[in-house]
Each structure stands twice: as C-alpha cells, then as structure tokens.
C-alpha cells in the first residue's frame, strides 16, 4: 500500500491541532525544565562514567 505525503501531513497536523488547546502553558514550562534537567543529569553521569573508566584503565 502506497502512502501519500499529504495524508501523513494531514494526520499529523490534525493530531497537533486537536491536542494543542488542551496543553496549558504551565505544562510546557514544566516539560522544558524537566527536559533540561534530564539532559544535564545524563551529560553529568556520562562524563563521570567516562572519567571513572579512563582512570581505571591507567
């Protein structure tokens, strides 16, 4: 079955437009803060584990 790009775009935009009114600005801000915190924790742990394994191999 061949998919049409306009069908994909229509489905995605319809989904976004139906969800958009239900999202509050506080939820968006909370999501941004949690994403930044998650990225910071991930980077810190990756850096720490890399440093620990490098010092262990010496």
TAFENFEN-V229715 format. One line per field, one symbol per residue. phi: phi as a letter, one per 40 degrees, with the letter a starting at -180 (. if undefined). psi: psi as a letter, one per 30 degrees, with the letter a starting at -180 (. if undefined). A space follows every 50 residues. Layout:
BEGIN
phi = ???
psi = ???
END
This chain:
BEGIN
phi = .ccbcccccccccccccccdcccccccccccccccccccccccccccccc cccccccc
psi = kkkkefeeeeeeeeeeffeeffkleeeeeeeeeeeeeeeeeeeeeeeeee eeeefef.
END
